Amino acid sequence: MHLNRRQWLGTALSAAAVAAPLSVRAADAWPSRPIRIVVPYPPGGSSDIIARAISQPLSDALGQPVVVDNKPGANGNLGADLVAKSAPDGYTLLLCDVGALAISPSVYTKLAFDPSRDLRGVTMLAYSPHLLVVHPSVKAGNLKELVALSKATDLNFAVTATGSAPHLAGVAVERATGARWVYVPYKGGVQSIQDTVAGQTQVLMNGMLATLPHVQSGKLKLLGVSKATRMPLVGSVPTIAEQGVPGFESGTWQGVRAPRGTSDAVVQRLNRELIAVIRSADIRSRLAGQGAEVVTMAPAEEEQFFNKERARWAQLVKEAGLRIE
């Protein structure tokens, strides 16, 4: 059967009218199954704490189960690689220390993925500064005394993971003050904290969210905070910048990233829901009581932050000659 021009246009317009609602309904259908949040570190660290705090409220908001899946290894790179290679459909997300992820391309010579190319920003969630802590037996009450002690005797510095943000923060302090640390690498923040509490290592820099409870219990002694201004929870303790390292600031930046190719519609929906959850009075108050500030960003802002952190730490990695095969 042959259609004339008027009949053909009518058929085409009818088809378009049917197709458009179908495409809208397909976009609106997300999510239609459980969502997995991959935390690329062992349980108990800053990223894990935040992931578990937001998982149920996010599930309530999206109407689907949200499962936290710990995939530790290679300073978070194994879990990040898993997400980078996942389908860009919004069902597999990465929640990690975005600053640490930005360091990886500079430190690892054979990284299996490129976090700038293979992942896209969704939002930042929270920031907590690093705490410089020591075992209570260490005879130092401030950074100056600790630096002097490190020159007189070996002090084992617990590295949460080689090439991690706390590791590079320790390197930065060492270079700025002339301290001499004996670096002892671990596979995650929890084990490094445990060994410092046990006295097997003497010095540690780690995120406040995971470290503060051990300071409050008296198991670790706090000597400095890596923030531009003092933290109210530990207001009597000076910042590292106040103790002779002007402008020094570091910390853990927990954020969410998705596989590159994830649609703008899904990313924007995730951004809205995650921000609403993390800004809720209950979670904001809970995190503040543990030393973390709620910090949120639009997807483009998170991308800009990531790129700035990547450039910032690349310079220190180069100066320190730190490379991992």
C-alpha positions as CSV (number, residue, x, y, z in Angstrom):
1,M,0.0,0.0,0.0
2,H,1.3,3.5,-0.9
3,L,0.8,6.5,1.4
4,N,0.4,10.0,0.0
5,R,2.3,12.8,1.7
6,R,-0.6,13.8,4.0
7,Q,-1.1,10.2,5.1
8,W,2.6,9.7,5.7
9,L,2.9,12.8,7.9
10,G,-0.1,11.8,9.9
11,T,1.3,8.3,10.5
12,A,4.7,9.8,11.5
13,L,3.2,12.3,13.9
14,S,1.1,9.6,15.5
15,A,4.2,7.4,16.0
16,A,6.0,10.3,17.6
17,A,3.2,11.0,20.0
18,V,3.3,7.4,21.2
19,A,7.2,7.3,21.3
20,A,7.6,10.4,23.3
21,P,5.6,9.3,26.3
22,L,7.3,5.9,26.2
23,S,10.8,7.6,26.4
24,V,9.6,9.8,29.3
25,R,8.2,6.8,31.1
26,A,11.5,4.9,30.6
27,A,13.5,7.8,32.2
28,D,11.0,8.1,35.0
29,A,11.2,4.4,35.6
30,W,14.6,4.7,37.2
31,P,15.2,3.2,39.7
32,S,13.3,0.0,39.1
33,R,15.7,-2.3,41.1
34,P,18.2,-2.2,43.9
35,I,21.1,0.3,43.8
36,R,24.6,-0.7,45.0
37,I,26.9,1.8,46.6
38,V,30.5,0.6,46.4
39,V,32.8,1.7,49.2
40,P,36.3,0.9,48.1
41,Y,37.7,0.6,51.6
42,P,37.3,-1.8,54.6
43,P,34.3,-1.3,56.9
44,G,34.6,1.3,59.7
45,G,36.3,4.1,57.8
46,S,35.0,7.5,57.0
47,S,33.4,6.6,53.6
48,D,31.8,3.5,55.1
49,I,30.4,5.5,58.0
50,I,28.7,8.0,55.7
51,A,27.5,5.3,53.2
52,R,25.7,3.4,56.0
53,A,24.3,6.6,57.4
54,I,22.7,7.6,54.1
55,S,21.7,4.2,52.6
56,Q,18.3,3.7,54.3
57,P,17.1,7.3,53.9
58,L,18.2,7.2,50.2
59,S,16.4,3.9,49.9
60,D,13.2,5.5,51.3
61,A,13.5,8.4,48.9
62,L,14.1,6.3,45.8
63,G,11.7,3.5,46.7
64,Q,14.4,0.8,46.1
65,P,16.9,-1.0,48.4
66,V,20.3,0.7,48.6
67,V,23.0,-1.8,49.4
68,V,26.5,-0.8,50.7
69,D,29.2,-3.1,49.2
70,N,32.8,-2.8,50.6
71,K,35.4,-3.6,47.9
72,P,38.7,-2.7,49.5
73,G,42.1,-2.9,47.8
74,A,44.9,-0.8,46.3
75,N,44.0,2.3,48.2
76,G,40.4,2.2,46.9
77,N,41.4,1.7,43.3
78,L,40.0,-1.8,43.0
79,G,36.5,-0.7,44.0
80,A,36.7,2.4,41.9
81,D,37.8,0.3,38.9
82,L,34.8,-2.0,39.4
83,V,32.4,1.0,39.3
84,A,34.2,2.6,36.3
85,K,33.7,-0.6,34.3
86,S,30.0,-1.0,35.4
87,A,27.1,-0.3,33.2
88,P,26.3,3.5,33.3
89,D,22.7,2.9,34.3
90,G,22.6,4.5,37.8
91,Y,22.5,1.2,39.6
92,T,26.2,1.0,40.6
93,L,27.7,4.0,42.4
94,L,31.0,4.8,44.1
95,L,31.2,6.5,47.5
96,C,34.8,7.3,48.4
97,D,37.3,9.9,49.4
98,V,37.3,11.9,46.3
99,G,40.6,13.6,47.2
100,A,42.3,10.3,47.5
101,L,40.9,9.1,44.2
102,A,42.3,12.3,42.6
103,I,45.8,11.3,43.9
104,S,45.8,7.8,42.3
105,P,46.7,8.8,38.7
106,S,49.9,10.5,40.0
107,V,50.9,7.7,42.3
108,Y,50.1,4.5,40.4
109,T,52.1,3.9,37.2
110,K,49.7,1.2,36.0
111,L,46.2,2.3,37.0
112,A,43.6,0.2,35.2
113,F,41.2,3.1,34.8
114,D,41.3,6.9,34.5
115,P,39.0,8.4,37.2
116,S,38.6,11.6,35.2
117,R,37.7,9.8,32.0
118,D,35.8,6.8,33.3
119,L,33.8,8.4,36.2
120,R,31.6,11.4,36.5
121,G,30.8,13.5,39.6
122,V,27.4,13.2,41.3
123,T,27.9,15.3,44.5
124,M,30.2,15.8,47.4
125,L,28.7,14.8,50.7
126,A,31.0,15.7,53.6
127,Y,34.4,16.9,54.7
128,S,36.4,16.0,57.8
129,P,39.9,17.2,58.4
130,H,42.8,14.9,59.2
131,L,43.8,14.6,62.8
132,L,47.5,14.3,63.7
133,V,47.5,11.8,66.6
134,V,50.0,9.8,68.6
135,H,50.0,6.9,71.0
136,P,49.6,8.3,74.6
137,S,53.1,7.0,75.5
138,V,54.7,9.5,73.0
139,K,56.4,12.3,74.9
140,A,55.2,15.1,72.8
141,G,52.4,17.6,73.5
142,N,52.5,19.5,70.2
143,L,53.8,19.4,66.7
144,K,57.1,21.1,67.5
145,E,57.9,18.6,70.2
146,L,56.9,15.7,68.0
147,V,59.2,16.9,65.2
148,A,62.1,17.2,67.7
149,L,61.4,13.7,69.0
150,S,61.3,12.2,65.5
151,K,64.8,13.5,64.9
152,A,66.1,11.8,68.1
153,T,64.4,8.4,67.8
154,D,62.5,6.3,65.2
155,L,58.8,7.1,65.2
156,N,56.6,4.7,63.1
157,F,54.1,6.6,61.1
158,A,51.0,4.5,60.3
159,V,50.0,5.0,56.6
160,T,46.4,4.2,56.0
161,A,47.3,3.2,52.5
162,T,50.3,4.1,50.4
163,G,49.5,7.1,48.2
164,S,46.4,7.9,50.3
165,A,45.5,11.5,51.2
166,P,46.6,10.9,54.9
167,H,49.9,9.5,53.6
168,L,50.5,12.6,51.5
169,A,49.4,14.8,54.3
170,G,52.1,13.2,56.5
171,V,54.7,13.7,53.7
172,A,53.7,17.3,53.5
173,V,54.1,17.8,57.2
174,E,57.5,16.0,57.1
175,R,58.8,18.2,54.3
176,A,57.5,21.4,55.9
177,T,58.9,20.7,59.4
178,G,61.9,18.5,58.8
179,A,60.3,15.7,60.8
180,R,61.5,12.1,60.1
181,W,58.9,9.5,60.0
182,V,59.3,5.7,59.5
183,Y,56.3,5.0,57.3
184,V,54.5,1.7,58.0
185,P,51.8,1.0,55.2
186,Y,48.4,-0.5,55.9
187,K,45.5,-1.6,53.7
188,G,43.0,0.8,55.3
189,G,42.4,3.4,58.0
190,V,40.8,1.0,60.5
191,Q,43.9,-1.3,60.8
192,S,46.2,1.7,61.0
193,I,44.1,3.2,63.9
194,Q,44.1,-0.2,65.7
195,D,47.9,-0.6,65.5
196,T,48.5,3.0,66.7
197,V,46.1,2.5,69.6
198,A,48.0,-0.7,70.4
199,G,51.3,1.2,70.3
200,Q,52.8,-0.8,67.3
201,T,53.0,2.5,65.5
202,Q,53.3,5.8,67.2
203,V,52.1,8.5,64.8
204,L,49.0,8.7,62.6
205,M,47.1,11.1,60.4
206,N,43.6,10.1,59.5
207,G,40.1,11.4,59.0
208,M,38.5,13.0,62.0
209,L,35.2,11.0,61.5
210,A,36.9,7.7,62.1
211,T,39.7,8.9,64.5
212,L,37.9,11.2,67.0
213,P,36.2,8.4,69.0
214,H,39.7,7.1,69.9
215,V,40.8,10.6,71.0
216,Q,37.7,11.0,73.1
217,S,38.3,7.7,74.8
218,G,41.9,8.6,75.6
219,K,43.4,5.8,73.5
220,L,45.1,8.4,71.2
221,K,46.5,11.8,71.9
222,L,45.6,14.6,69.5
223,L,48.4,17.1,68.6
224,G,47.0,18.9,65.6
225,V,44.1,19.4,63.2
226,S,44.6,19.8,59.4
227,K,42.0,22.6,58.9
228,A,42.4,26.3,58.3
229,T,40.4,27.1,61.4
230,R,40.0,25.2,64.7
231,M,37.2,22.6,65.0
232,P,34.6,23.3,67.8
233,L,34.7,19.7,68.9
234,V,38.4,20.0,69.7
235,G,38.7,23.7,70.0
236,S,41.6,23.7,72.5
237,V,43.8,21.9,70.0
238,P,45.6,24.2,67.5
239,T,45.7,23.6,63.8
240,I,48.8,22.3,62.1
241,A,48.9,25.7,60.3
242,E,49.0,27.4,63.7
243,Q,52.0,25.2,64.6
244,G,54.4,26.3,62.0
245,V,53.0,25.1,58.7
246,P,51.2,28.2,57.3
247,G,48.3,27.5,55.0
248,F,48.3,23.7,55.7
249,E,45.0,22.0,55.1
250,S,44.0,18.5,54.2
251,G,41.2,16.1,54.9
252,T,38.8,13.5,53.6
253,W,36.2,14.5,51.1
254,Q,33.5,11.9,50.8
255,G,31.6,12.1,47.5
256,V,29.7,10.0,45.1
257,R,30.7,9.3,41.5
258,A,29.1,7.3,38.8
259,P,30.3,5.5,35.6
260,R,30.9,7.9,32.8
261,G,28.0,7.7,30.4
262,T,25.4,7.7,33.2
263,S,22.6,9.9,31.9
264,D,22.3,13.5,33.0
265,A,18.7,12.8,34.2
266,V,19.8,10.0,36.5
267,V,22.8,12.0,37.8
268,Q,20.6,15.1,38.5
269,R,18.0,12.9,40.4
270,L,20.8,11.3,42.4
271,N,22.3,14.7,43.2
272,R,18.9,16.0,44.5
273,E,18.1,13.0,46.6
274,L,21.6,12.6,48.1
275,I,21.8,16.3,49.0
276,A,18.3,16.1,50.6
277,V,19.4,13.1,52.6
278,I,22.8,14.4,53.8
279,R,21.3,17.8,54.7
280,S,18.6,16.3,56.8
281,A,18.7,17.4,60.4
282,D,19.3,14.0,61.8
283,I,22.3,13.1,59.6
284,R,23.8,16.6,59.7
285,S,23.6,16.6,63.5
286,R,25.0,13.0,63.7
287,L,28.0,13.8,61.5
288,A,28.7,17.1,63.2
289,G,28.9,15.3,66.5
290,Q,31.6,13.1,64.9
291,G,33.6,15.9,63.4
292,A,32.4,15.9,59.8
293,E,30.8,18.9,57.9
294,V,28.1,18.4,55.4
295,V,29.5,19.8,52.1
296,T,27.4,19.4,48.9
297,M,28.1,20.3,45.3
298,A,26.4,20.2,41.9
299,P,27.8,17.5,39.6
300,A,29.9,20.1,37.7
301,E,31.3,21.6,40.9
302,E,32.3,18.1,42.0
303,E,34.1,17.6,38.7
304,Q,35.9,20.9,39.1
305,F,37.0,20.0,42.7
306,F,38.3,16.6,41.5
307,N,40.4,18.2,38.8
308,K,41.9,20.8,41.2
309,E,42.7,18.1,43.7
310,R,44.3,16.0,41.0
311,A,46.6,18.9,40.0
312,R,47.3,19.9,43.6
313,W,48.5,16.5,44.8
314,A,50.3,15.7,41.5
315,Q,52.9,18.4,42.4
316,L,53.6,16.9,45.8
317,V,53.8,13.4,44.5
318,K,56.3,14.6,41.9
319,E,58.4,16.5,44.5
320,A,58.4,13.5,46.9
321,G,59.2,11.0,44.1
322,L,56.4,8.7,45.2
323,R,55.4,6.2,42.5
324,I,53.8,2.7,42.9
325,E,54.1,0.0,40.2
